[in-house]
Amino acid sequence: MAAAALPPFGHIFIGEKWRQSPLVSSLKGGGVKLLFESELGVADFHLANKTCILYVSECDIVAANSYKRKLVLFRNASSSFQKLVLVENTRLSEQYFSTVQKFVMFDLGLPLLPVGGQAEASQLITQMVLGDGRDNPFRRTASSRMLDPAVLAVVQQVPGVGRIKALALLQRFCSIQRLCNAAPPELEPIVGQATAQQIHNFFHKPTAAGT
């Protein structure tokens, strides 16, 4: 199978290594049709809305299990898909999360969504798959990355930023990376002084060991 192949609507291509996982059990329970593939490249999941997902687990983070190399390969992979990284943020991995967040969002310029585990990840993926019908308004603007549901969801993770502000920010800055690099004075005309500072603080949290 070509790495950029699209699954049918309501289906998901998923890597063979996930076949016996709790995430797969949850996806089946949520009504998603699973198509297991061994040739997805670095990605773990391909969705019909042209999103490919890489999953970084708690074990990957705590054990430093070459996850940075995998992320770089994921970023560099030639694909027309919108890339999204799901990262487990748990009690065990939370002390490392800001370092992972900085690497994914600042250094690689990839959108990141934190999840509490495989059950939460399956809920998110199910929403993306089953919410991707042909009448989905996001599909009518699929050529515009700024309205991609995954990117929009990332921006809405920032405290004080709802859907309207997230849309306004992405209309101005076009990408997560540009938004990360924006200074508070650039943000203030769009969201106001207080929220501008919250956005800046969110993307520039101090990380461990001076990273």
Buried (B, 14 or more C-beta within 10 A) or exposed (E): EEBBEBBEBEBBBBBEEBEEBEBBEBBEEBEBEBEBBEEBBBBBBBBBBBBBBBBBBBEBBBEEEEBBEBBBBBBEBEBEBBBBBBBBBBEEBEEBBBBBBBBBBBEBBBBBBBBEBBEBBBBBBBEBBEEBEEEEEBBEEEEEBBBBBBBBBBBBEBEBBEEEBBBBBBEBBBBBBBBBBBEBEBBBEBBEEEBBBBBBEBBEEEBEEEE
